[in-house]
Amino acid sequence: MKLIIFVLIGIVILFVLLKIFKAFLKSIVILLIAFLVFAYFTNPEESKHRQSLNDVLNDLQIKKIKKKFVEVDNYQIFSITKVTVDGKERIVGVGAFGKVWYFDKIKEKLTKKKE
């Protein structure tokens, strides 16, 4: 329901802006909508996040993480990979346009710090 309201408000705002800046804004809006539609349909699935995470872990020589500790939040046009380590949820990667990227400091985030 929130998504529908958000879309309707967006359409109304775009309609008003189109009346003000017809030609220039029309091109920008079309490109923006095309970009968002493309992002929506190419957002990687949860299985792609999990497979990519396992590949990265193998490269870093870290043991596999149990499925229950990995969570993927889907925001429709992008997604975020989170891993729970020592009870703390850590964002380790982002997915968009059919790809999943992991942060450079993933090894630090996934290994326990020894004091």
C-alpha positions in Angstrom: 0.0 0.0 0.0 2.9 2.4 0.8 4.4 1.6 -2.5 1.2 2.6 -4.4 0.9 5.8 -2.4 4.6 6.6 -3.1 4.1 6.0 -6.8 1.0 8.1 -7.0 2.6 11.0 -5.2 5.6 10.7 -7.5 3.4 10.8 -10.5 1.6 13.9 -9.3 4.9 15.6 -8.6 6.2 14.6 -12.0 3.0 15.9 -13.7 3.4 19.3 -12.1 7.1 19.5 -12.9 6.3 18.4 -16.5 4.0 21.4 -16.9 6.7 23.7 -15.7 9.7 22.4 -17.6 8.1 20.5 -20.4 10.7 19.6 -23.0 13.8 19.4 -20.8 12.2 17.7 -17.9 10.3 15.3 -20.1 13.6 13.8 -21.3 15.0 13.5 -17.9 11.9 11.9 -16.5 11.8 9.3 -19.3 15.5 8.5 -18.7 14.9 8.2 -14.9 11.9 6.0 -15.4 13.8 3.8 -17.8 16.7 3.6 -15.4 14.4 2.6 -12.5 12.6 0.0 -14.6 15.9 -1.5 -15.7 17.2 -1.5 -12.1 14.0 -3.2 -10.9 14.1 -6.0 -13.5 17.9 -6.6 -13.0 18.0 -6.7 -9.2 19.8 -9.9 -8.3 17.9 -12.6 -6.4 18.7 -13.9 -3.0 20.3 -17.0 -4.4 22.7 -14.8 -6.4 23.7 -13.0 -3.2 24.3 -16.3 -1.4 26.3 -17.8 -4.3 28.5 -14.7 -4.6 29.1 -14.6 -0.9 30.2 -18.2 -0.9 32.6 -17.4 -3.8 34.1 -14.5 -1.9 34.5 -16.5 1.3 36.3 -19.2 -0.7 38.7 -16.7 -2.1 39.4 -15.3 1.3 39.7 -18.8 2.8 36.9 -18.3 5.3 34.6 -21.1 6.3 31.1 -21.0 4.9 28.5 -19.1 6.9 25.4 -20.9 7.9 22.3 -19.8 5.9 20.5 -18.5 9.0 23.2 -15.9 9.5 22.9 -14.4 6.0 20.1 -12.0 5.2 19.2 -10.2 2.0 17.1 -7.1 2.1 15.4 -6.4 -1.2 14.6 -2.8 -1.9 13.2 -3.6 -5.4 15.8 -1.6 -7.4 18.8 -2.7 -5.3 19.5 -5.2 -2.5 21.8 -5.5 0.5 23.5 -8.5 1.9 23.8 -8.6 5.7 25.6 -11.2 7.8 25.2 -11.7 11.6 28.5 -12.0 13.4 28.6 -12.2 17.2 25.0 -11.0 17.4 25.7 -7.9 15.3 24.3 -7.5 11.9 26.8 -6.2 9.4 26.3 -5.0 5.8 28.8 -6.8 3.6 27.5 -6.2 0.1 25.2 -4.5 -2.3 23.4 -6.0 -5.3 22.1 -4.1 -8.4 21.9 -4.5 -12.2 22.3 -8.3 -12.0 25.6 -8.1 -10.0 26.6 -8.3 -6.3 29.5 -6.3 -5.0 31.1 -7.0 -1.6 33.0 -4.4 0.4 36.8 -4.5 0.6 36.7 -4.9 4.4 34.5 -8.0 4.3 37.2 -10.2 5.9 37.4 -7.8 8.9 33.7 -7.7 9.3 33.3 -11.5 9.2 36.2 -12.6 11.4 36.1 -12.3 15.1 38.5 -9.7 16.5 40.9 -11.1 19.1 41.6 -8.8 22.0 
